[in-house]
């Protein structure tokens, strides 16, 4: 229950960071 919510939140943050790095040309890999 709570663990699932925490895991989902962590996955969401990871996805957001990945999107930012992919979209940001200054990240080096974008």
Secondary structure, 3 states (H helix, E strand, C coil): CHHHHHHHHHHHHHHHHHHHHHHCHHHCCC
